């Protein structure tokens, strides 16, 4: 019988790195409601208990899509989200996915929405919003 293995790419899980700081958000006006998330921060957001605990959370919550299981499809999704200043996850986006099983992306979004709050990122001693990018692999063996 096939055994389900949820392989989360531990070495590839990392924040999205870029050169720019957020624009706007400091002055008056509608765009100042929330400052733009940072691409680069001094101290990256972290899951309480570390990434091993996060991967256990995802593994416990993830339900392998029935069709993909029956057809023996393994897959991959690259997720991007914002860790807010209060630690909750928002703006969950699929950056890449296995086209043969779009259900992987739907399930990854569902699981990320259930995530406990993270420890937010810090820049210059202040809590800031930041982007986080996370690859997730799904494999049947």
C-alpha positions as CSV (number, residue, x, y, z in Angstrom):
1,X,0.0,0.0,0.0
2,X,1.2,3.5,-0.7
3,X,2.2,5.6,2.3
4,X,1.7,9.3,2.3
5,X,4.8,11.4,2.9
6,X,4.5,15.1,3.2
7,X,8.0,16.4,2.4
8,X,8.4,20.0,3.4
9,X,11.5,21.4,1.9
10,X,13.2,22.5,5.1
11,X,16.3,23.9,3.4
12,X,14.3,25.8,0.9
13,X,11.8,27.3,3.4
14,X,12.9,30.9,3.7
15,X,11.8,34.4,3.6
16,X,11.6,36.2,0.2
17,X,14.8,38.3,-0.1
18,X,14.9,41.5,-2.1
19,X,16.6,44.9,-2.0
20,X,13.6,47.2,-1.5
21,X,12.0,48.4,1.7
22,X,8.3,49.1,1.6
23,X,7.0,52.3,0.1
24,X,4.3,54.5,1.5
25,X,2.4,54.0,4.7
26,X,3.9,56.7,6.8
27,X,1.9,59.7,5.6
28,X,-1.8,60.6,5.8
29,X,-4.2,59.2,3.3
30,X,-5.8,55.8,2.4
31,X,-2.5,54.1,1.7
32,X,-1.3,54.7,5.3
33,X,-3.9,52.3,6.8
34,X,-1.3,49.6,6.7
35,X,2.4,50.0,5.7
36,X,3.5,47.8,2.9
37,X,5.1,44.5,4.0
38,X,8.9,44.5,4.1
39,X,10.8,42.2,1.6
40,X,13.9,42.3,3.8
41,X,14.0,42.5,7.6
42,X,16.7,42.4,10.2
43,X,14.9,39.6,12.2
44,X,12.6,37.4,10.2
45,X,9.2,36.3,11.4
46,X,9.3,32.8,13.0
47,X,6.8,30.2,13.8
48,X,6.4,29.5,17.6
49,X,8.6,26.5,18.4
50,X,10.6,26.8,15.1
51,X,10.1,25.5,11.6
52,X,10.2,21.8,12.7
53,X,7.0,22.5,14.7
54,X,5.5,24.4,11.8
55,X,6.1,21.4,9.5
56,X,4.5,19.1,12.0
57,X,1.5,21.4,12.1
58,X,1.2,21.4,8.3
59,X,1.7,17.6,8.1
60,X,-1.0,17.0,10.8
61,X,-3.5,19.4,9.1
62,X,-2.9,18.5,5.5
63,X,-5.4,16.3,3.8
64,X,-4.0,14.7,0.6
65,X,-6.5,15.5,-2.2
66,X,-8.4,12.3,-3.0
67,X,-8.1,12.5,-6.8
68,X,-4.4,13.2,-6.6
69,X,-4.0,10.3,-4.2
70,X,-5.9,7.9,-6.4
71,X,-4.0,9.0,-9.5
72,X,-0.6,8.8,-7.7
73,X,0.2,12.4,-8.2
74,X,3.0,14.0,-6.2
75,X,3.4,17.7,-6.3
76,X,4.8,21.0,-5.2
77,X,3.5,24.5,-4.3
78,X,5.4,27.7,-3.5
79,X,3.4,29.8,-1.1
80,X,3.9,33.4,-0.3
81,X,2.2,35.2,2.5
82,X,2.5,38.2,4.9
83,X,3.2,37.8,8.6
84,X,1.3,40.7,10.2
85,X,2.5,42.7,13.2
86,X,0.2,40.7,15.4
87,X,1.6,37.4,14.0
88,X,-1.4,36.3,12.0
89,X,-0.9,35.2,8.3
90,X,-2.6,37.2,5.5
91,X,-2.4,37.7,1.8
92,X,-1.8,34.0,1.1
93,X,-0.8,33.5,-2.6
94,X,0.3,30.6,-4.7
95,X,3.5,31.5,-6.6
96,X,4.0,28.1,-8.3
97,X,2.1,24.9,-8.3
98,X,1.9,21.4,-9.8
99,X,-0.6,21.9,-12.7
100,X,-1.6,18.2,-12.6
101,X,-3.1,18.7,-9.1
102,X,-4.3,22.3,-8.4
103,X,-5.9,20.8,-5.3
104,X,-2.5,20.9,-3.6
105,X,-2.6,24.7,-3.7
106,X,-6.1,24.9,-2.4
107,X,-5.2,22.6,0.5
108,X,-2.0,24.5,1.3
109,X,-4.1,27.7,1.5
110,X,-6.6,26.1,3.7
111,X,-3.9,24.8,6.1
112,X,-2.0,28.1,6.2
113,X,-5.3,29.9,7.1
114,X,-5.4,27.7,10.2
115,X,-1.9,28.5,11.3
116,X,-1.3,29.7,14.8
117,X,0.2,33.2,15.1
118,X,3.8,33.7,14.3
119,X,6.4,35.8,16.1
120,X,6.4,38.9,13.8
121,X,9.5,40.3,12.0
122,X,11.5,43.1,13.5
123,X,13.3,46.0,11.8
124,X,15.3,48.6,13.8
125,X,13.7,47.4,17.0
126,X,10.1,47.8,15.6
127,X,7.6,45.0,14.8
128,X,6.9,45.1,11.0
129,X,4.8,43.3,8.4
130,X,6.9,41.1,6.2
131,X,6.6,38.7,3.3
132,X,7.5,35.0,3.8
133,X,7.9,32.4,1.0
134,X,7.5,28.7,1.7
135,X,7.9,25.7,-0.6
136,X,5.8,22.6,0.2
137,X,6.2,19.2,-1.5
138,X,3.7,16.5,-1.5
139,X,4.8,12.9,-2.3
140,X,3.3,9.5,-2.3
141,X,5.5,6.5,-1.7
